[in-house]
Amino acid sequence: MTSSQTTPPQARDRIYRSPAGIAGGVVLILIGAWLGIDAVVNGEGRTPWTALAGLLFAVPLVVAFTIRPAVFGNEERLRVRNPFRDVSLPWSTVSGFKSGYSNEVVDEAGTKYQLWSIPVSLRGRRKAQRQQMRAAKGGRTPTGASGLPVTDQRSTGDQAMDELRELHEAHAAAEAETTQGTTKVRWAYEIIAPALVGAVLLVSLLAFG
């Protein structure tokens, strides 16, 4: 009689990103590529080299602040991908979440990590508060433009933070080995290195041009 071992399925991530940030980043990269290629093809002297150095410096930074940021949450851990570093936090190491002028996760050591891909909409919060106050004076349930209660009209950022808090509450106390561990931070050298090389080349060309 033989026994077969099955590999447990990997936890599926919930992914939180900023569609507006990604769209803006793509537009900036396309504009930069158009201008840079034009300078390389039609430029004279050191202009093509300056354009290439500028692209090498600027493109990684645009990617870092617009396309790269993301938050991944599953049954085992929270992974934060910010412009220049990646943070992996098993749920047992997460102390809580904070939402003020920015959204943050706090680990057991008290270190705060900003969630770049989950923006805070202060304007949306103030609008919801005004609607609730007006509705409270009239003795009715506040509703938004779609007819839903204002409590359901919050920004996607606030909704995402609620989902992350629910994930934390559901899995922080789990005894599974996969939810245990320590906070791990990795610098995004794939972003930092080309940006630094581009900056050095650009400064050199401009200084000795």
Secondary structure as GFF3:
##gff-version 3
##sequence-region A 1 209
A	DSSP	beta_strand	14	16	.	.	.	ID=ss1
A	DSSP	alpha_helix	19	42	.	.	.	ID=ss2
A	DSSP	alpha_helix	47	62	.	.	.	ID=ss3
A	DSSP	pi_helix	63	67	.	.	.	ID=ss4
A	DSSP	beta_strand	70	73	.	.	.	ID=ss5
A	DSSP	beta_strand	77	81	.	.	.	ID=ss6
A	DSSP	beta_strand	85	90	.	.	.	ID=ss7
A	DSSP	three_ten_helix	91	93	.	.	.	ID=ss8
A	DSSP	beta_strand	94	99	.	.	.	ID=ss9
A	DSSP	beta_strand	103	107	.	.	.	ID=ss10
A	DSSP	beta_strand	112	114	.	.	.	ID=ss11
A	DSSP	alpha_helix	122	138	.	.	.	ID=ss12
A	DSSP	three_ten_helix	150	152	.	.	.	ID=ss13
A	DSSP	alpha_helix	156	171	.	.	.	ID=ss14
A	DSSP	three_ten_helix	177	179	.	.	.	ID=ss15
A	DSSP	beta_strand	184	187	.	.	.	ID=ss16
A	DSSP	alpha_helix	189	208	.	.	.	ID=ss17
###
